[in-house]
Amino acid sequence: MTSQSSVKTLLILGASGDLTGRLLLPGLARLAAKGRAGGLKLVGAGSDPWTPEQWLERVSTSFADSLGQADPAGKLELERIARSTDYHQLDVTAGGELGALLKQLEGPVAVYFALPPQVSQKACEVLTPEEVPPGTRLVMEKPFGSSEATARELNNTLVGLVPEDHIHRVDHFLGKATVLNILGLRFANTFLEPVWNRNYIEKVEVIFEEDLALEGRARYYDGAGALRDMIQSHLLQIMALMAIEPPATVGERDLRDAVSTVLRASSIKPPFSTTSRRARYTAGSISGRDIPDYVQEQGVDASRNTETLAEVRVEIDNWRWQGVPFILRSGKAMGIKRKEAVITFRPVPHLPAGFTGVDSPNQLRIGFGPDTLQFDVDVNGPGNILSLDRATLNAVLSASDLLPYGEVLEGVLTGDPLLSVRGDAAEDCWRIVDPVLRSWSNGELPLEEYDAGTTGPASWPGSP
């Protein structure tokens, strides 16, 4: 491992873009207001010819909520960052420009590529190792590459510039509190670990269904779709955490080794007509909002056949999970907002005669953002003591006091890559979905439709 030291300067490339204003700067503001960005210098850079006043207005606007809630020390820190920040116009894909800026900044520097993936890759390709000061950290947004081959190519480019432990492949979907909540649930309870295997678990579902539609993101989303956007990155990472063997520690080395071991054993097996499904929303209504047909959204190319709802069945070929399907599903413009993992246990082998009612398989539900826990069990009564009824045990799990991007930035600033996807894992995630994507692009699976505001196509069986 390379020795780590705290970042002195955060350089955001794409500073005038939507990601910076909507997510990055508010995340940084909450982090700084909590006193966890000590002495950081913020620098913005982009292709737009912004004046210092325009950049300061963006920073001030993004900091406003945290400033209003901060204690006196937090307010002073936020004001210090805003007072000292500056903006540089540059073309990151032009040789020498980014390197020249890096040499002007106090190091160590964290370079956050808040840019389209192809621009980020070009920017890294034109950088030379000599232009990257020691200690520099490179922060890459998803998608990391567009296939296993391109992810490997990008990995090779990055490790030619900085060591692997100075590369942060961002997964803001999976916060630190969520990671530790999953690990604590699994490995701190002796009643769970003995049944956390193929002998007792029938299936595991990881579901991210949102009630938001395209929301003006056609430029990115129409070239990606649900499988690339969510399942390839975020949901496979959650699946791996649900399936890992007990690590020795929760340090990044042990944990990320365990995650990579699971991903290497994972695959989506053909025929993909039975192990994958895809659909696209049509016009509908969500909570009183009229949602247009996806293909009528501005910037959408209907000929791409981009899916807005995808589901795959992943198999993990190892001793613990052989034969247990891991169902990963993500969709937009859904009628019910769901972000959870559902573990369905096998039914009891025999129910003593005399009981009435329905004996349903036990389910454990782990909700994400906010993190919750629900355990469905069958109990006697109420009323007839011989009648089985379903009861749910509920708990609220620990939550972070930071915004998701604040958690990401804290890991970057302190050199903790726990929430970053390691290079080999990024390649394996693409290896898992690449065959499905090829099959879909060849038209081997029909693109179904569902009305916005529903739970998906009528032909898809409902989930519990």
LOFIMAR-540377 format. One record per residue: residue in three letters; x, y, z of N, C-alpha, C in turn. Coordinates in steps of 0.1 Angstrom, whole numbers, plus 5000, padded with zeros to 4 digits. Example, Ala and Ser with C-alpha at 12.3 -4.5 7.8 and 13.67 -1.06 7.14 Angstrom:
REM LOFIMAR-540377
Ala513249435078512349555078513249675078;Ser512849785071513749895071512950005079;
//
This chain:
REM LOFIMAR-540377
Met500849885000500050005000500950135000;Thr500450224993501150354992500750435004;Ser501650505011501350585022500350695018;Gln499350725027498350825024498550945033;Ser498151065028498151185035496951265031;Ser496451345039495151415036495251505024;Val494251515017494251605005494151745009;Lys494951835002494951975005494052054995;Thr493951994983493152064973492251974966;Leu490952014965490051934957489752014944;Leu490151944933489952004919488851934912;Ile487752004910486651954903486651984888;Leu486751884880486651904865485251894861;Gly484751984853483351984850482552064860;Ala483252164865482752244877481452314873;Ser481252344860479952414857478852324853;Gly479052194855478052094851477052064862;Asp476051984859474951954868475351874880;Leu476151774878476651694889477351774900;Thr478151874896478851954906477852034914;Gly476952104908476052194915475052124923;Arg474552004918473451934924473851844935;Leu475051784934475451674943476751694950;Leu477751734942479151734947479351854957;Leu478951974953479152084962478252074975;Pro476952044974476252024986476851914995;Gly477351804989477951704997479251755004;Leu480051834997481251895003480851995014;Ala479752065012479352165022478952105035;Arg478151995035477751925047479051865054;Leu479951815046481251755052482051865059;Ala482151985052482952095058482152145071;Ala480852155070480152215081480252125094;Lys480551995092480751905103482251905108;Gly483051995102484451995106485351885100;Arg484951825089485651705084486251735070;Ala486551855067487251895055488351995058;Gly489051975069489952065075490952135065;Gly490852265063491752345056491752315041;Leu490752255036490652215022490552345013;Lys491252345002491152444991490352384980;Leu489252454975488352414965488752484952;Val488952414941489252474928488252404918;Gly487652494910486752444899487452464886;Ala487152384876487752394863486752344853;Gly486652404841485752354831486052424818;Ser485252384808485452444794484652574793;Asp483752594802482952714801483752834806;Pro483552954799484353074803483753144814;Trp483653084826482953144837483853244844;Thr483253354849483953454856484053404871;Pro484953464879485053434893483753454900;Glu482953554896481753574902480653464899;Gln480753414887479753304884480053174892;Trp481353144893481753034901481453044916;Leu481653164921481353194935479853184938;Glu479053224928477653214930477153074930;Arg477752984922477452844922477852784936;Val479052814941479452764954478552814965;Ser478252934965477452994975476052934975;Thr475452914963474152854962474152714967;Ser475152634964475252494968475552484983;Phe476152584989476552575003475352635012;Ala474352695006473352765013472652685024;Asp472152565021471452485030472352445042;Ser473552405040474452365051474852485059;Leu475052605052475352725060474252765070;Gly473052745065471952775074471752685086;Gln472352565085472152465096473452455104;Ala474552515100475852485106475952565119;Asp476852505128477152585140478152695137;Pro478552775146479452885142480752845136;Ala481352735141482652685136482452635121;Gly481252565119480952515106480752625096;Lys480052735100479852855092481152915088;Leu482052925097483452985094484152905084;Glu484052765085484752685076484152695062;Leu482852695061482252715048482552845041;Glu482552955050482953085044484353085040;Arg485253015047486653015043486852945030;Ile486152835028486252765015485752855003;Ala484552915006484053004995484953124992;Arg485553175003486353295001487653264993;Ser488153144995489453104989489353024975;Thr488152994971487952914959488252994947;Asp488652924936488752994923488452894912;Tyr488352954900487852874888488852894877;His489052784869490052794858489252734845;Gln489352814834488852754822489952684815;Leu489652554811490652474804489952364797;Asp490652314787490252194779491052074784;Val490351984792491051874798491551774788;Thr491051774776491451684766492651734757;Ala493051864760494151914753495451884761;Gly496451834754497651794760498351914768;Gly498751884780499451984788498652074797;Glu497352104793496552194801496252154815;Leu495752034817495451984830496751964838;Gly497751914832499051894839499652024844;Ala499552134836499952264840499252314852;Leu497952294852497152334864497452264876;Leu497652134875498052054887499352104894;Lys500252144886501552194891501352324899;Gln500252394896500052524903499352504917;Leu498852384919497952364931498752304943;Glu498352334955499052274967498552134968;Gly499552044969499251894970499251844984;Pro498751724986498151634976496851694970;Val496651664957495451714950494551584947;Ala493251604949492251504945491551564932;Val491651494921491051544909489751464907;Tyr488651534908487351474906486851494892;Phe486651394884486251394870484751394870;Ala484151514871482651524870482251554856;Leu482651464847482551474833481951354827;Pro481451364814481051244807482151144806;Pro481851014807482950914808483950924797;Gln483550944785484450944773485451064775;Val484951174780485851294782486851264793;Ser486351204804487251164815488351074810;Gln488050974802489050884797490050954788;Lys489551044779490451114771491351204779;Ala490851264789491651354798492851274804;Cys492551154809493551064815494551014805;Glu494150994793495050944782496051054778;Val495651184779496551284775497551324786;Leu497151294799498051314810499251224809;Thr500451284813501651194814501951174828;Pro502651074832503051054846503851164852;Glu504651234844505451344848504551464852;Glu503351474846502451584849501651564862;Val501751444868500851414879501751414892;Pro501651514901502451524912502251414922;Pro503251374930503051264939501951284949;Gly501251184952500051194961498751224955;Thr498751254942497551294935496551174935;Arg495251204937494251104937493251134925;Leu492851034918491951044907490650984911;Val489551064909488251024913487351014900;Met486850894897486150864885484750834888;Glu483850894881482350864882482050744873;Lys480950684876480450574868479750634855;Pro479650554845480150424843481650414841;Phe482250314847483750304845483950214833;Gly484150284822484250204809482850174804;Ser482850104793481550064787481449914784;Ser482549844788482649694786483749654794;Glu483949514795485049464803486349514796;Ala486449514783487649544776488049694778;Thr486949784777487249924779487549954794;Ala486949884803487249904817488749864820;Arg489149754814490549714816491549814810;Glu491149864798492049964791492150094800;Leu490950134806490950254814491750234827;Asn491650114833492450074845493950084842;Asn494350034830495750034826496250184825;Thr495350264820495750414818495950474832;Leu494950444841495050514854496250464863;Val496450334863497550284871498950324865;Gly498950374853500150434847500350574853;Leu499350634859499450774864499650774879;Val498850694886498850684901498750544906;Pro499150514918498850374923497450344925;Glu497050214925495650174925494950224938;Asp495650234949494950294961494850444961;His495250504950494950644948493950674937;Ile493250564933492150564923490850544930;His489950634929488650614936487550604925;Arg486950484923485950464913484650474921;Val483950584920482850624929481650534928;Asp481150494940479850434940479050504951;His478450614948477750694958476450634963;Phe475950524955474750464959474950384972;Leu476150334975476350254986477150324997;Gly476450395006477150475016477850385027;Lys478750445034479550375044478650315055;Ala477550395059476650345070475950215064;Thr475550215052474850105046475749985045;Val477050005041477949895041478149825055;Leu478349915065478549865078477249805084;Asn476149855080474849795085474649655080;Ile474949635067474849495061475849405068;Leu477049445070478049365076477749335091;Gly477249435098476849415112475749315113;Leu474749335105473549245105474049095102;Arg474849085093475248945089476248875099;Phe477148955103478248885111478248915126;Ala477348985131477249015145476048935152;Asn475348855144474248775149474348635146;Thr474548555157474848405155473548335149;Phe472448395151471248325146471148335130;Leu471848435124471748455110472748375102;Glu474048385106475048325098474948175095;Pro474448095105474347955102473247925091;Val472348015089471247985078471448075066;Trp472648145065472848235054473548155043;Asn472848065037473447975026472347905019;Arg472747825009471847765000470847665007;Asn471247615019470347525025469047585031;Tyr469147715034467947785040467447905032;Ile468147955023467748075015467248025001;Glu466048064998465548024985465948124974;Lys465948254976466348354966466748484974;Val467448564967467848704971467548794960;Glu466748904964466449004954467049144958;Val467649214949468149344951467449434941;Ile466649534947465749604938465949754940;Phe466049824929466049974930465050024919;Glu463850064924462850114915462450254920;Glu462550344911462350484914461150544907;Asp460450644913459350704907459650824899;Leu460950844897461450954888461550894873;Ala461250984864461350944850462750984845;Leu462751034832464051064826464651194832;Glu463751294836464151414843465351484836;Gly465251494822466251574815467651504813;Arg467751384816469051314816469251234803;Ala468551264793468651174781470051164775;Arg470751274776472151274770472951164776;Tyr472851134789473551014794472750894794;Tyr471550894799470750774802470350704789;Asp470050774778469650704766470750624760;Gly471950654763473150574758473550464768;Ala472850464780473150364790472050264792;Gly470950314798469850224801470050164815;Ala468950094820468950044834469949944837;Leu470249854828471249754831472649814833;Arg473049904824474349964826474350064837;Asp473350144838473350254848473250204862;Met472450104865472350064879472849924883;Ile472449834874472749694878474149664877;Gln474749704866476249674863477149724874;Ser476749834880477649894890477049874904;His476049944908475549954921474949824926;Leu474049764919473349644924474249524925;Leu475149504916476149394918477049414930;Gln477349534934478149564946477349524958;Ile476049564959475149524970475049364971;Met474849304959474749164959475949094965;Ala477149154961478349094966478449104981;Leu478049224987478149235001477149145008;Met476049115002475049015008475648875008;Ala476548844998477048714996478448675001;Ile479148775005480548755009480748655020;Glu481948595021482348515032482748615043;Pro482748575056483148665067484548715065;Pro484748845064486148905063486748905077;Ala488048915077488748915090488549055097;Thr488449165088488249295094487349365084;Val486849485088486149575079487049675072;Gly488349655072489249735065489049715050;Glu489449815042489249805028489849685021;Arg491049645025491749535019490949405020;Asp490549365033489849245035488449245029;Leu487749365030486449365025486449365010;Arg487249445004487249444989487749314983;Asp488649244990489049114986487849014986;Ala487049024996485848934997484848964987;Val484649094984483749134973484249084960;Ser485449104957486049054944485948904942;Thr486048824953485948684953484548644948;Val483548714954482148684950481948714935;Leu482348834931482148874917482748784907;Arg483948724911484648634902483848504900;Ala483048474910482248344909480848374903;Ser480548494899479148534895479048534880;Ser477848494875477648504861476148504858;Ile475748554847474348544842474348444831;Lys473748324833473848214823472848224812;Pro473148184800472248174789471348054792;Pro470148044785469648144776469148274783;Phe469548384777469248514784467748544782;Ser467048474774465548494773464848444786;Thr465548364794464948324807465748384819;Thr466848434817467648494829467748644828;Ser467048704819467048854818465648904812;Arg465349024816464149084810464349234809;Arg463749294799463849444797462549504793;Ala462349624796461149694792461449844792;Arg460449924786460550064785459250134789;Tyr459250244796457950304800457350384789;Thr456050374789455250464780454550564788;Ala453650644782453050754790452250704801;Gly452150784812451350744823451350864833;Ser451050824846450950924856451550874869;Ile452250964876452950924889452551034899;Ser451851004909451551094920450951224914;Gly450051214904449451334898450251404887;Arg451451354885452351414874452151334861;Asp451951404850451851334837453251304832;Ile453451184829454751144824454651104809;Pro455451174801455351144786455951004783;Asp455650954772456250834766457750854766;Tyr458550754770459950764770460550814757;Val460050754746460550784732460250924728;Gln459250994735458951134732459751234740;Glu460551184750461351264758462451334749;Gln462751464752463751534744465151464745;Gly465751444734467051384734467051234732;Val465951164732465851024731465850974717;Asp466650874714466750814700466050684702;Ala464850674697463950554698464650424692;Ser465450444682466150334676467150264684;Arg467550324695468550264704467850154713;Asn466550154714465850054722466350054736;Thr466550164742467050174756466050134765;Glu466350044774465449994785465450084797;Thr464250104803464150184815463850094827;Leu463649964824463449864835464249734831;Ala465049684839465849564836465849474848;Glu465949344845466049244856466949134850;Val467849084859468748974856468748874867;Arg469048754864469248644874470648604874;Val471348644885472748614887472948484895;Glu473848404891474248284898475648294904;Ile475848254916477148254922477548114924;Asp478548074916479047934916480047914927;Asn479647894939480447854950479747764960;Trp480347724970479847624980478547684987;Arg478647814991477547874999476347894991;Trp476447934978475347994971474947914958;Gln475547794956475147724944473647694943;Gly473047734932471647714930470647824936;Val471147924943470348024948470348144938;Pro469148174932469148294923469248424930;Phe470048514925470148654929469448734919;Ile468348794921467548864912467849014914;Leu468349074904468749224904467749294895;Arg467049394900466149464892466149614894;Ser466149694884466149844885465249904874;Gly464450004878463550064868463250214872;Lys462850284861462450424862460950434860;Ala460350544865458950574863458050464868;Met458450414880457650304886456550364895;Gly455550294898454450344906454850334921;Ile455650244925456150224938457650244939;Lys458050324948459450354950460050244960;Arg460950174955461550064963463150064962;Lys463750054973465250044973465549954984;Glu465649824981465849724992466449594987;Ala466949514996467249374994466249295001;Val465849184995464849095001465348955000;Ile465548895012466048765014464848675017;Thr464548575008463348485010463948355015;Phe463548305026464048185032463148065026;Arg463647945027462947825022461847795032;Pro460747745027459647705035460047595045;Val459247585056459547475065459247345059;Pro459947235062459747105055458447045059;His457947075071456647015076456047105086;Leu454747125084453947205094453047105101;Pro453147095114452347005122450847025119;Ala450146905117448646915114447946975126;Gly446947055122446247125132446347275131;Phe447447325125447547465123446747505111;Thr446147625111445447675099446047805095;Gly445547865084446247985079447347945069;Val447948055064448948035053450348045060;Asp451147935058452447945063453347995052;Ser453748125052454548185041456048175045;Pro456848165035458348165038458748295045;Asn459648285055460148405062460848495052;Gln460748625054461548725045462248825054;Leu463448855050464248965057464449065046;Arg463949195050464049305040465049405046;Ile466049445038466949555042466749675033;Gly466149775038465949895031467149995030;Phe467350055019468450145017467950295015;Gly468450375023468150525022466750565024;Pro466150565036466850535049467050385051;Asp468050345059468350205061467450155072;Thr466650045068465749985077465849835076;Leu465249775086465249625087463849575090;Gln463349485082462049425084462149275083;Phe461649205094461749055094460349005095;Asp459848935084458548875084458548735090;Val457748715100457648585106456148545108;Asp455948415108454648355111454448335126;Val453348385131453048375146451648325147;Asn451348275160449948235163449048355166;Gly447848345161446848445164447048575156;Pro446448685159445548695171444148625169;Gly443448605180442148535179442448385180;Asn442148305170442348165170443848135172;Ile444148065183445548045186446247945176;Leu445447865169445947775160446047825145;Ser445647955144445648015131446948095130;Leu447748075119448948135117448748275110;Asp449448375114449348505109450748565107;Arg450848665098452148725095452348845104;Ala453548845110453948965118455249015113;Thr455449145114456749205109457449275120;Leu458649235122459549305132460349415125;Asn460249535130460849655123461949715131;Ala462949765124464049835131464549945121;Val465050055127465650155119467150145122;Leu467950135111469450115113470150255113;Ser471450245116472150365117472250445104;Ala472250575105472250655093473450755094;Ser473950795082475050885082474551025084;Asp475451105090475051255091475551335079;Leu476051255068476551325056475651285045;Leu475651375034474951335022475851225015;Pro475151155005475951044999477251094993;Tyr477251204986478551254980479451304991;Gly478951345002479851385013480651265018;Glu479951145019480651025023481750985013;Val481351005000482350974989483551064991;Leu483351194992484351294993485251275006;Glu484651235017485451205029486351095027;Gly485950985020486850875017488050925008;Val487651014998488751064989489751154997;Leu489251245005490051335012490951265022;Thr490451165029491251095039492050975034;Gly491850945021492550835015491950695018;Asp490750695022490050565025489250515013;Pro489650415006489050364994487850264997;Leu487350255009486350155013485150165003;Leu484750285000483550304992483850314977;Ser485050284974485550294960485550144954;Val485150134942485250004935486649974930;Arg487249864934488549834930488649794915;Gly489749804909489849794895489449654890;Asp489849544897489449414892487949394893;Ala487349454904485849444906485149514895;Ala485649634891484949704880484949624867;Glu486049554864486149474852485149354853;Asp485149294865484249174866482749214865;Cys482349334870480949374868480549384854;Trp481449434845481249434831481249294825;Arg482149214830482149074824480849004827;Ile480249024838478948964842477849004832;Val477749134829476649184821476849194806;Asp478149184802478449204787477749104779;Pro477648974782476948884773475448914772;Val474848964782473449004782473249124773;Leu474149224774474049344766474249304751;Arg475149214748475349174734474049104729;Ser473449014737472248944733471149044730;Trp470949144739469949244737470149324724;Ser471449364722471749444710471449374697;Asn471549234698471249154686469749124685;Gly468949184694467549164693467049024697;Glu467748954706467348824710466348824721;Leu466048944727465048954737464149074734;Pro462849054734462049164731462049274741;Leu461849394737461749514746460249524749;Glu459849494761458449504765458149654770;Glu456949674772456449814776455649804789;Tyr455649924796454849934808454450084809;Asp453250104814452850244816453550304828;Ala454050424827454650494838453650504850;Gly454150474862453350474873452850334877;Thr453150234869452750094873453950024878;Thr453749894881454849814886455649734876;Gly455349764863456049694852455149634842;Pro455649564832454749494823453849394829;Ala452649374824451649284830452149144830;Ser453149114820453648974819454648944830;Trp455149044837456149014847455448984860;Pro455748874867455148844880455548944890;Gly454648974899454949074909455949024919;Ser456649114926457549084936456949104950;Pro457449024960456849044973457149184979;
//
